Amino acid sequence: MNYKKGEMDIEEQKKIYAGFIKFLFAIVVFSTFSLIFLAMFNS
């Protein structure tokens, strides 16, 4: 094999990880606003 340590291309993994973090952040924001909305209107 022609593999050398430190030469692996990880750009695709970085993009997927960044997307995952954005997705989690969106879920947290949506959940927070949902809870505030429910608390305000006493549902």
C-alpha positions as CSV (number, residue, x, y, z in Angstrom):
1,M,0.0,0.0,0.0
2,N,1.1,3.6,-0.7
3,Y,-0.5,5.0,2.5
4,K,1.6,7.5,4.4
5,K,0.7,8.7,7.9
6,G,-1.1,12.1,7.8
7,E,-2.1,12.1,4.2
8,M,-5.7,11.1,4.5
9,D,-8.3,13.5,3.0
10,I,-10.8,14.3,5.6
11,E,-12.7,17.2,4.0
12,E,-15.9,15.2,3.5
13,Q,-15.9,14.1,7.1
14,K,-15.4,17.8,8.2
15,K,-18.4,18.8,6.1
16,I,-20.6,16.1,7.5
17,Y,-19.6,17.0,11.1
18,A,-20.3,20.7,10.5
19,G,-23.7,19.8,9.1
20,F,-24.4,17.6,12.1
21,I,-23.5,20.4,14.5
22,K,-25.8,22.8,12.7
23,F,-28.6,20.3,12.8
24,L,-28.2,19.8,16.5
25,F,-28.1,23.6,17.1
26,A,-31.3,24.0,15.1
27,I,-33.0,21.3,17.2
28,V,-31.9,23.0,20.4
29,V,-33.2,26.4,19.2
30,F,-36.5,25.0,18.0
31,S,-37.0,23.1,21.3
32,T,-36.2,26.2,23.4
33,F,-38.6,28.4,21.5
34,S,-41.3,25.7,21.7
35,L,-41.0,25.4,25.4
36,I,-41.1,29.2,25.9
37,F,-44.2,29.4,23.6
38,L,-45.9,26.6,25.6
39,A,-45.0,28.3,28.9
40,M,-46.3,31.6,27.8
41,F,-49.7,30.3,26.7
42,N,-50.0,27.7,29.5
43,S,-50.7,24.8,27.2
